[in-house]
């Protein structure tokens, strides 16, 4: 019930940053490391304060002199870029059949926003790639609260439509020279293999830490849909489908086979794969997603 | 019998069903995992909404009017009434109406003496509580009628005026015929004519030559069968040959013209009985028993014209609206 309440709260919170703050507050400590990293952190420059900056990073002496807030920017030896990849195809609009107003896209938005917020707190650069309507919207990686606001605003404006962009488009957008990167991909993975799955495998082979979050709904898992209703594939060609007790077993079998294949391929390419119903509390799913261990080389905590 | 047509009212359901909107089941909700479900064909759905409501109403009313026309409904609209036989004395009628407490009741002039028959045919037009008074020279029915309304009969025997009969005589001994009819003129008045006209009831052909082609009358007395050789083989009853021809009914007997009083009386009685019927007696003053379970009489067709007109108008409107809709 706590999970349901939390997911429903996330669904009904209009402001993404508020929901992220709520999720991250519920996580407590341990999901992200402290910002200060000892010797590795060196002063780089001052920059103007932006909402979201921690107060302890404000230089009070400079404020007393200039009567403005300035924040000390630190430069770190190593930079880990975090890439948030959102599958915003039409099938991501699949709503939860038990929680009003909650859909896969909103849930993916929230979790990617949380990852972005964590990256920002850690001082990592993070970028965003939204696969929507046969195109990939690319936001270059950057650091800081302004980048977080930019990313959150982009996430909030994202609307799911169309199908997955082609392989060429994804190859051009998801080509990260800087290593190492963490690539967090949130989607429903109903199409597999797909340009996105190929891109994930390719990035993994380039030694990036690719993490897959497969979002499902409780109704999909339990195979319980309205039997009187005709259904259509949001990314299909308008053909009609029907659900009934007679086809329930076949549906469950085909679906399980599909996701077993997805999980198996992810495993074989050493991509941590977490499948979660969107009715579950986002905090737990986020923890499971980010803490999933890589098989051979170990993952980031 | 006609009221059985009301059972055809369910026919009204047909246009209602036909006008239900046909809609293919295109309203399908998106389901991300639909690809794991078997495909289904679009289903024709009939939703409980109607298109062309005006046309639907027109068609329903049209069918209703048709059924009503066939069922021939009779609305009980007559209240207390005084049924007046033609020829009744108005003073007598007023007196009887006052005596029966129906002074203000509506007066209905009957078309003839057959008051009981008229009442039986129109009894459904009277409201259940209506009281009826039948005044005048009412013909007595063969059997006591059974009515659903209380009826009082106040007869007034009218003096019978002898009806006039036109007789055309074609004979060389016309004077003999004239004498014969003069002798019989006590009960009826006979008008002897030399040429047959449209009012001629009896034509006497007492000539050997055949009559002209256009001569026609309801009844011919043929005294000289030389003009009608077919009468020789005609069937006979009591020596009277009879034959129906294009000119009318032919009678012929050896004793025409009647030579004695008995033969003349027989001839005349036969004629009167067969052609004019028996004049019914005047019904006695009576109040027939009222029985509400008496089966209703034949239908009156009071609304038939109105319904037929409504049907015509509705049909024209329906055609026009259908035409406009198709354009």
Interface residues (C-beta under 8 A of the other chain):
Chain A: X90 X91 X92 X93 X94 X104 X188 X190 X217 X220 X225 X229 X230 X231 X232 X233 X234 X236 X239 X240 X241 X242 X243 X247 X250 X251 X254 X255 X258
Chain B: X25 X27 X28 X29 X30 X31 X32 X33 X34 X35 X36 X37 X38 X39 X40 X41 X42 X43
